[in-house]
Amino acid sequence: MWFNQKKSTEQNNPQTLLDELSSNGIELTIDELIRYQAKSSLINLAASKSSHGKMSGNYLARSKGRGMEFDEVRQYQNGDDIRAIDWRVTARTGKTHTKLFREEVERPVLIATDLSTSMLFGSRLLFKSVQASHVASLVAWHAKSRGDRIGGVVFNQHNHTELKPRSRQQGVLHYLHALVKSHADSIHIASEALDRAQAKLAFEQNCARLRHLAKPGSLVYLITDAFSLSEEAVRHLANISRHCELVVCLISDPLEQQLPDSVQKISVAITNGDDERQQFILGDKALAEKYHQQAMSLNDTIEQQLTKAGARLLHFCASETLEIQLHRGVASWIR
C-alpha cells in the first residue's frame, strides 16, 4: 500500500504542520525548499551496487586499491595491492589477507520531478506536486552535502527545464528555482484540457530527456505519481537502469487509495487532476471496496513495471510531512 493508514495528520493540526513547512500546501515557494538544507541528514543516498557491477560512485564504490575509507578484509587474490596486506589477520589465520577500501568518486545526481496536472491534487495536507518538490529538494541538499553535482529535469504537462549537473550550492539553487517556476506554470495552465494520450506522450518525452542526461554511473531519481507511465516510458527507464542506479519515488494521496468513511450515504464529485470528474457515493461499503481494489490493482501494475525496468521504489504520501514519514522509516532511506 502506498500510504500509511495511521492518520497522523488528524492527530496534528494541519495548519500547524503547514506553518512548520512554510507552505500553504498548494503553491510552492523557494523558502520552503531551502528549509530542507537543514534536514539533509534525514536521508542517506547509499548506493545498492558496487564497482564490481555496472556502476560506481562516491557512495559504495569498492576498490581493490587504496581509497578514502576502509571497507573490509578478505583473502588475498592475484592482482591485489601488496601494500594493503593485513599482516595481523595473515599471521592469525596463516593465510594472506588484504584490506579493501571504498574509493570516493564524484557521482552526478540527476532528479526528474513530475509536476504534471495529475500531481496537482491533495486531499489533506499537501498537493502531490508540492510533496514531490519537497522530496526533490531533500535529495538535492543531501547530494550537495556529499559534494555531488546536481542536475536533472523539471517538467509539467506542457513545458520542461533541463538542467545539466552543477556542483555546490549553485547546482541546488538552480534546480529549486526551476521547481518553483515550473510549479507556478502548472497551476496557471491547469485549467487547460489535456487528454490522457497527450499526458503519456509528454511523460515519455521527459523520460527520454532524462535518459539522454544520465551518463553511466549517475544516481537518477524520478519523482512522480506514475499516472502517465507507458510501455515506451518504461523502456527509457530500463535503459537508464542498465548504466545508472535508478530510484523512483512514487507520490500518492490517501483519497486515491480509498474513499473516506461516512455514516450516511453522501454523493461527492472527485477530480483526477486531468479535468475529469467522477461521482462517488460515500458510505457505500461495496463501492468503497471496489474502489480500493481497483487502486491496489493499479498500484501493483505500476510497481511491477518499474521493478522490471530495474528501478528501486520508494513511496511517499502527500498527507504527511517528509519528517514524519522518514522518522517512521521509508524504504531504505532512514539512517
PLY file of the C-alpha trace (Angstrom):
ply
format ascii 1.0
element vertex 335
property float x
property float y
property float z
element edge 334
property int vertex1
property int vertex2
end_header
0.00 0.00 0.00
1.28 3.42 -0.93
0.31 5.25 2.23
0.25 4.61 5.94
-3.26 4.34 7.32
-2.25 5.86 10.66
-3.90 9.23 10.33
-1.13 11.23 11.95
-2.27 14.41 10.21
-5.51 14.11 12.15
-3.51 13.93 15.37
-1.70 17.14 14.40
-3.25 20.40 13.37
-2.78 20.66 9.57
-2.27 24.40 9.77
0.47 23.92 12.37
2.19 21.44 10.07
1.89 23.82 7.13
3.36 26.62 9.21
6.31 24.38 10.10
6.78 23.65 6.40
6.49 27.35 5.47
3.88 26.19 2.95
0.21 26.64 2.13
0.13 23.14 0.64
-0.89 24.29 -2.85
1.64 26.81 -4.11
5.41 26.39 -3.99
7.97 28.88 -2.68
11.75 28.89 -2.63
11.74 29.35 1.17
10.00 26.03 1.84
12.55 24.25 -0.38
15.58 25.94 1.18
14.26 24.73 4.54
15.36 21.19 3.63
19.02 22.20 3.67
18.87 21.75 7.44
17.08 18.39 7.03
19.53 16.70 4.66
20.78 14.31 7.35
17.35 12.63 7.38
18.39 10.53 4.40
21.36 8.54 3.24
21.73 8.09 -0.51
23.66 4.85 -0.18
24.10 3.11 -3.50
22.99 -0.51 -3.72
25.59 -1.55 -6.28
29.40 -1.54 -6.32
32.09 -1.10 -8.95
32.05 -4.86 -9.47
28.73 -4.30 -11.23
27.57 -1.77 -13.77
28.25 1.45 -11.89
30.42 3.13 -9.37
30.25 6.34 -7.46
31.13 8.00 -4.22
28.56 6.09 -2.16
29.79 2.47 -2.27
32.48 2.36 -4.94
34.54 -0.56 -3.67
38.15 -0.56 -4.81
40.91 -3.16 -4.70
43.43 -0.40 -4.07
43.69 2.40 -1.58
40.78 4.79 -1.15
39.08 7.12 1.26
37.51 4.66 3.68
38.27 1.13 4.94
35.72 -1.42 3.74
36.68 -5.00 4.67
39.41 -7.64 4.90
39.35 -10.66 2.63
41.76 -13.37 1.46
44.46 -12.14 -0.92
43.80 -12.56 -4.65
46.13 -12.18 -7.61
46.32 -8.53 -8.61
45.70 -7.13 -5.12
47.97 -4.32 -3.92
50.60 -5.93 -1.66
50.77 -2.66 0.30
47.23 -3.39 1.50
48.07 -6.77 3.06
46.75 -7.05 6.62
49.66 -8.71 8.40
47.81 -9.21 11.69
44.99 -11.18 10.09
47.52 -13.00 7.91
49.52 -14.08 10.99
46.40 -15.11 12.88
44.87 -17.20 10.08
48.00 -18.44 8.37
46.63 -17.21 5.04
47.42 -13.93 3.33
44.62 -11.35 3.69
44.31 -7.89 2.18
42.35 -4.79 3.08
39.74 -3.31 0.74
38.87 0.36 0.73
35.96 2.42 -0.55
37.19 4.78 -3.19
35.22 8.01 -3.41
34.47 9.03 -6.98
32.33 12.01 -7.94
28.86 10.90 -8.94
26.27 13.12 -10.66
22.84 13.05 -9.05
20.00 13.60 -11.52
16.49 14.39 -10.31
13.45 14.32 -12.60
10.41 15.89 -10.95
6.96 15.43 -12.47
4.71 18.46 -11.88
2.04 17.49 -14.41
-1.68 18.10 -13.94
-2.32 14.80 -12.14
0.17 15.90 -9.48
-1.90 19.00 -8.66
-4.05 17.08 -6.20
-4.17 16.68 -2.44
-6.96 15.77 -0.04
-5.41 16.51 3.37
-2.12 18.38 3.71
-0.15 18.97 0.50
-0.62 18.73 -3.23
1.31 15.76 -4.58
3.28 18.25 -6.68
4.35 20.14 -3.54
5.38 16.93 -1.78
7.30 15.84 -4.89
9.17 19.15 -4.83
9.96 18.65 -1.14
11.39 15.19 -1.89
13.45 16.63 -4.76
14.76 19.40 -2.52
15.75 16.95 0.22
17.61 14.75 -2.26
19.37 17.77 -3.79
20.53 19.21 -0.46
21.79 15.83 0.72
23.69 15.28 -2.53
25.21 18.76 -2.18
26.33 17.94 1.37
28.26 14.99 -0.07
29.92 17.16 -2.70
28.00 15.78 -5.67
26.82 17.64 -8.74
23.05 18.10 -9.08
21.02 18.31 -12.28
18.02 16.74 -13.96
14.67 17.61 -15.50
11.70 19.52 -14.09
8.57 19.12 -16.18
4.83 19.62 -16.36
2.29 18.70 -18.99
3.44 21.35 -21.47
6.96 22.51 -20.60
10.23 21.20 -19.28
13.52 22.55 -17.97
16.68 20.53 -18.50
19.48 21.19 -16.02
22.97 19.87 -16.57
24.70 18.78 -13.35
26.31 21.60 -11.39
28.35 21.46 -8.24
28.00 23.13 -4.87
25.05 25.25 -3.75
24.70 26.80 -7.20
23.50 23.48 -8.58
20.90 23.05 -5.84
19.50 26.58 -6.10
19.36 26.36 -9.89
17.24 23.23 -9.55
14.99 24.63 -6.80
14.21 27.78 -8.77
13.27 25.57 -11.73
10.85 23.69 -9.45
9.18 26.89 -8.27
8.80 28.26 -11.79
7.50 25.02 -13.29
5.05 24.54 -10.43
3.64 28.04 -10.88
3.30 27.38 -14.61
1.48 24.10 -13.89
-1.09 25.81 -11.69
-1.56 28.57 -14.26
-2.28 26.15 -17.11
-4.09 23.50 -15.04
-7.46 24.55 -16.45
-6.35 23.71 -19.99
-7.71 20.41 -21.22
-5.15 17.67 -21.77
-6.13 14.18 -22.82
-4.51 11.06 -21.43
-2.66 10.29 -24.68
-1.01 13.71 -24.61
-0.06 13.26 -20.97
1.57 9.89 -21.71
3.45 11.36 -24.67
4.79 14.24 -22.55
5.89 11.79 -19.84
7.64 9.59 -22.42
9.47 12.58 -23.87
10.74 13.64 -20.47
11.91 10.12 -19.65
13.82 10.25 -22.95
15.40 13.57 -21.90
16.40 12.03 -18.58
17.92 9.09 -20.44
19.99 11.49 -22.54
21.22 13.36 -19.45
22.06 10.25 -17.42
25.69 9.39 -18.05
26.90 5.94 -16.92
27.38 5.79 -13.15
24.86 8.53 -12.32
22.38 8.26 -9.47
18.97 9.01 -11.01
15.77 9.93 -9.16
12.35 10.10 -10.82
9.67 11.66 -8.60
6.15 11.11 -9.92
2.71 9.60 -9.31
3.32 7.42 -12.40
-0.22 8.10 -13.67
1.18 8.66 -17.18
3.52 5.67 -17.18
3.54 3.85 -20.54
5.46 0.99 -22.14
7.64 3.48 -24.02
8.46 5.36 -20.80
9.32 2.06 -19.10
11.73 1.26 -21.95
13.52 4.57 -21.42
13.75 3.90 -17.68
15.04 0.36 -18.25
17.78 1.78 -20.45
18.75 4.22 -17.69
18.92 1.46 -15.07
21.34 -0.57 -17.20
24.05 2.04 -16.73
22.93 4.02 -13.66
21.22 3.49 -10.34
17.55 4.37 -10.79
15.26 5.23 -7.87
11.59 6.05 -8.46
9.79 7.97 -5.71
6.06 7.33 -6.04
3.89 10.11 -4.64
0.33 9.28 -3.64
-2.64 10.69 -1.76
-4.91 8.64 0.56
-8.03 9.57 -1.43
-6.53 7.85 -4.47
-6.33 4.62 -2.48
-9.61 4.51 -0.61
-12.75 6.55 -0.14
-13.37 8.27 3.23
-15.69 6.57 5.71
-19.17 8.01 6.11
-22.05 7.04 8.40
-24.57 8.37 5.89
-24.56 7.96 2.13
-23.28 11.17 0.55
-22.76 11.88 -3.14
-19.44 13.61 -3.90
-17.55 14.56 -7.06
-13.84 13.78 -7.24
-11.45 15.05 -9.90
-8.40 13.13 -11.06
-6.48 16.32 -11.80
-6.95 15.99 -15.57
-10.22 17.90 -15.78
-12.20 14.67 -15.33
-14.78 14.34 -12.56
-16.45 11.23 -11.20
-19.39 10.88 -8.83
-19.00 8.61 -5.82
-21.34 7.62 -3.01
-19.59 7.76 0.36
-20.95 5.27 2.87
-21.49 2.56 0.25
-19.26 -0.26 1.52
-19.42 -2.30 -1.69
-18.43 0.71 -3.77
-15.65 1.63 -1.35
-14.21 -1.89 -1.52
-14.36 -1.91 -5.33
-12.65 1.49 -5.42
-9.90 0.26 -3.09
-9.31 -2.96 -5.03
-9.04 -1.07 -8.32
-6.49 1.27 -6.73
-4.45 -1.66 -5.39
-4.52 -3.34 -8.80
-3.22 -0.16 -10.45
-0.51 0.15 -7.79
0.62 -3.44 -8.38
0.78 -2.92 -12.14
2.88 0.23 -11.78
5.22 -1.39 -9.25
5.72 -4.45 -11.46
6.52 -2.31 -14.50
9.03 -0.16 -12.63
10.66 -3.07 -10.84
11.03 -4.91 -14.14
12.70 -1.77 -15.50
15.32 -2.10 -12.76
14.14 0.72 -10.50
14.30 0.81 -6.72
10.97 2.10 -5.37
10.26 4.50 -2.52
6.75 5.58 -1.52
5.70 8.94 -0.13
2.26 10.21 0.81
1.15 13.82 0.36
-0.90 13.76 3.57
2.11 13.69 5.92
5.30 15.70 6.21
8.50 14.08 5.00
9.93 14.25 8.52
7.08 12.13 9.90
7.44 9.55 7.14
11.24 9.39 7.31
11.34 9.12 11.10
8.82 6.28 10.84
11.05 4.63 8.25
10.52 4.86 4.49
12.18 2.07 2.49
15.96 2.16 2.97
16.31 5.90 3.37
16.22 6.07 7.14
19.69 6.06 8.69
0 1
1 2
2 3
3 4
4 5
5 6
6 7
7 8
8 9
9 10
10 11
11 12
12 13
13 14
14 15
15 16
16 17
17 18
18 19
19 20
20 21
21 22
22 23
23 24
24 25
25 26
26 27
27 28
28 29
29 30
30 31
31 32
32 33
33 34
34 35
35 36
36 37
37 38
38 39
39 40
40 41
41 42
42 43
43 44
44 45
45 46
46 47
47 48
48 49
49 50
50 51
51 52
52 53
53 54
54 55
55 56
56 57
57 58
58 59
59 60
60 61
61 62
62 63
63 64
64 65
65 66
66 67
67 68
68 69
69 70
70 71
71 72
72 73
73 74
74 75
75 76
76 77
77 78
78 79
79 80
80 81
81 82
82 83
83 84
84 85
85 86
86 87
87 88
88 89
89 90
90 91
91 92
92 93
93 94
94 95
95 96
96 97
97 98
98 99
99 100
100 101
101 102
102 103
103 104
104 105
105 106
106 107
107 108
108 109
109 110
110 111
111 112
112 113
113 114
114 115
115 116
116 117
117 118
118 119
119 120
120 121
121 122
122 123
123 124
124 125
125 126
126 127
127 128
128 129
129 130
130 131
131 132
132 133
133 134
134 135
135 136
136 137
137 138
138 139
139 140
140 141
141 142
142 143
143 144
144 145
145 146
146 147
147 148
148 149
149 150
150 151
151 152
152 153
153 154
154 155
155 156
156 157
157 158
158 159
159 160
160 161
161 162
162 163
163 164
164 165
165 166
166 167
167 168
168 169
169 170
170 171
171 172
172 173
173 174
174 175
175 176
176 177
177 178
178 179
179 180
180 181
181 182
182 183
183 184
184 185
185 186
186 187
187 188
188 189
189 190
190 191
191 192
192 193
193 194
194 195
195 196
196 197
197 198
198 199
199 200
200 201
201 202
202 203
203 204
204 205
205 206
206 207
207 208
208 209
209 210
210 211
211 212
212 213
213 214
214 215
215 216
216 217
217 218
218 219
219 220
220 221
221 222
222 223
223 224
224 225
225 226
226 227
227 228
228 229
229 230
230 231
231 232
232 233
233 234
234 235
235 236
236 237
237 238
238 239
239 240
240 241
241 242
242 243
243 244
244 245
245 246
246 247
247 248
248 249
249 250
250 251
251 252
252 253
253 254
254 255
255 256
256 257
257 258
258 259
259 260
260 261
261 262
262 263
263 264
264 265
265 266
266 267
267 268
268 269
269 270
270 271
271 272
272 273
273 274
274 275
275 276
276 277
277 278
278 279
279 280
280 281
281 282
282 283
283 284
284 285
285 286
286 287
287 288
288 289
289 290
290 291
291 292
292 293
293 294
294 295
295 296
296 297
297 298
298 299
299 300
300 301
301 302
302 303
303 304
304 305
305 306
306 307
307 308
308 309
309 310
310 311
311 312
312 313
313 314
314 315
315 316
316 317
317 318
318 319
319 320
320 321
321 322
322 323
323 324
324 325
325 326
326 327
327 328
328 329
329 330
330 331
331 332
332 333
333 334
